Amino acid sequence: MNDSETTRRREDILRAAVRQRLLDPEDALLAGFIDLDGVAASVASLHHAFPSSVTVLHTFAAKANSLVPVLAELRALGMGCEVASPGELAQALAAGFAPERIVFDSPAKTTAELTHALDLGIAVNADNFQELERIDALLANRPTPSASRLGVRVNPQVGTGSIAAMSTATATSKFGIPLRDEGNEERLLRLYRERPYLTQVHVHAGSQGVPLELIAQAVARAVAFADAVNATAGRRQVTGIDIGGGLPVNFGGDTVTPTYDEYVGQLRRHAPGLFTGGYAITTEFGRSLLAKNGFIAAYVEYTKSAGGRPIAITHAGAQVATRTVFAPASWPLRVTAHDATGAAKDGPATAQDIAGPCCFAGDVLAHGCEVPLLEPGDLVAVLDTGAYYFSTPFQYNSLPEPAVHGARGGGDGTEPVFETLRTAQTVADILARTTTPTGPSTEAAVPAG
Ligand SMILES: *Cc1c(COP(=O)(O)O)cnc(C)c1O
């Protein structure tokens, strides 16, 4: 799709959502939307980018959007799933992923979690030397071998991207075994040689803000390490490399850049050994598959002016865009203005602050956003929020999590068809979550309806 087609698609979804009352100024003040056709196209471009001569398992990083129907959709499109907690594992299983298509990465796996993973046969990437010792002990005590593919996450220590909090291949990162620290590479080589069960090497150099070249260099270090294991073992002990995710997303416009094809081009340049067929590849993309296929829409409740600056108070704030509100320079979001029907609003671009409903001054989604002047009853769309936004809520002010709707089809005079991916949280849900069974009665407090 070109940029104007993307704009039209979003407007089609928004107008249909208003007509079908998925957005309503009384009952549905905000909602998340995922273009399921767009998700299918993104998954297809990922699959297409890797050569068919290599065995590849593409997993989706569940933390980017952990709604079970979304995970089930991705499974149906041929993806596996990467999980990093018991909650995400439960979501992946509920979405129907086969154990051999699930990868478990977490820096804090408990003995019980590891036992469960080995019982199920899901792939496990150990984060550190102590975890490896634990896995040793668990394997030694098992009555039957585990079907799990087992590996170690290495930290190639190649450097930092533009967002420090998202860079995991730094000298002092908390993730993986740092290969450049004194003696570590030799120690890890020895550990692999002594443990034939270690058949995988894992690397994930970071998310948003890490340049493609740096990610590719990190992968190259992992391939070099795997080659070294196999050379010392005198056989192909390491049979798979998990290259993680981390393809950055363009939050500045509708163009998808960089593309999976460009990434694979960088991998071919820096890590050609990945494509010789000697290693099966696992990937773990999250943001790049979902971000641009989702948006949040919210009503404008009031408009005002302060210090000469127009401000629109909307119903989307820190509860759905936490990272943007707390780190606006790292996580800028585009906002578009629409009238009450969902149609793009006309009028001269006017710098406005798009604020949320939370009771703290920093709750602003976009500062000085240049859109036609908003009025009460209008809608704003907060773009590129399909990953890491509405699925990772912040429960400030006890604001409810909005509904999320999937859209399919439409165009050529027909409306997109919606399906519920998550129902909206109610005040009763929030009350139940913040009350103990023996506490004061909640009955009187729950509003009717
Ligand atoms: C977060 C994470 C991913 C996904 O990163 P994206 O930037 O969303 O592609 C993949 N692997 C691991 C280990 C992660 O922590």
The ligand as a Gaussian input file, in Angstrom:
#p B3LYP/6-31G(d) Opt

LIG

0 1
 C       11.509000      -7.724000      23.057000
 C       12.223000      -8.865000      22.477000
 C       12.003000      -9.213000      21.141000
 C       11.146000      -8.392000      20.210000
 O       11.688000      -7.141000      19.915000
 P       11.000000      -6.201000      18.821000
 O       11.792000      -4.953000      18.863000
 O        9.593000      -5.993000      19.240000
 O       11.098000      -6.892000      17.495000
 C       12.627000     -10.348000      20.671000
 N       13.442000     -11.110000      21.476000
 C       13.670000     -10.790000      22.747000
 C       14.547000     -11.661000      23.563000
 C       13.089000      -9.658000      23.300000
 O       13.335000      -9.329000      24.571000

